[in-house]
Amino acid sequence: MSETDVDAARERVIEGFERSAEIYGLSRSYGRLYGILFFAHDPMSLDDLAADSGFAKSTVSTAMSELERFHMVHRRSLPGEGKRAFFEAERDFWRIVQELLDREVRREIDTMTRALDDAEAALETADTERARTDLERIRDLQRVYAQSERLVDLATSASADRLRTALSTLSETLRR
């Protein structure tokens, strides 16, 4: 296989990352930059990423901040490089999913749980039909969020292999 073939294969994957970024409402540039880092053997600086991607350094900086927030890249310091930031891709996609669940989904669950608890407390003493109906709906939603929290706990504490085994066992049980 020639270097040209290798480059073409890498480019197909990087274009896939671009399309994936778009699916999640991000700029295609984020996907391209992640793809460049995915294939990099060493951490890359903002200057290196700008040069390899053709994007402005400001675009690269913004993208790295967002990709860090999504736990897709990690900022590193290298000995002898002073304060210059370097980045590397997180290649363990299960780890990315776990981090997103733990930080982002859990935050949404906590926000809604507080709102539902406050609404429940306010409606518990009300005696109108509307209040009782709303209270019933709120309690149903509280159960959904409690189940969601347990699912997030399970997903963020289990390895991908362990979770896959548990789901396979559950699937077999349900088919019987």
Secondary structure, 3 states (H helix, E strand, C coil): CCHHHHHHHHHHHHHHHHHHHHHCCCCHHHHHHHHHHHHCCCCEEHHHHHHHHCCCHHHHHHHHHHHHHCCCEEEECCCCCCCCCEEEECCCHHHHHHHHHHHHHHHHHHHHHHHHHHHHHHHCCCCCHHHHHHHHHHHHHHHHHHHHHHHHHHHHHCCHHHHHHHHHHHHHHHHC
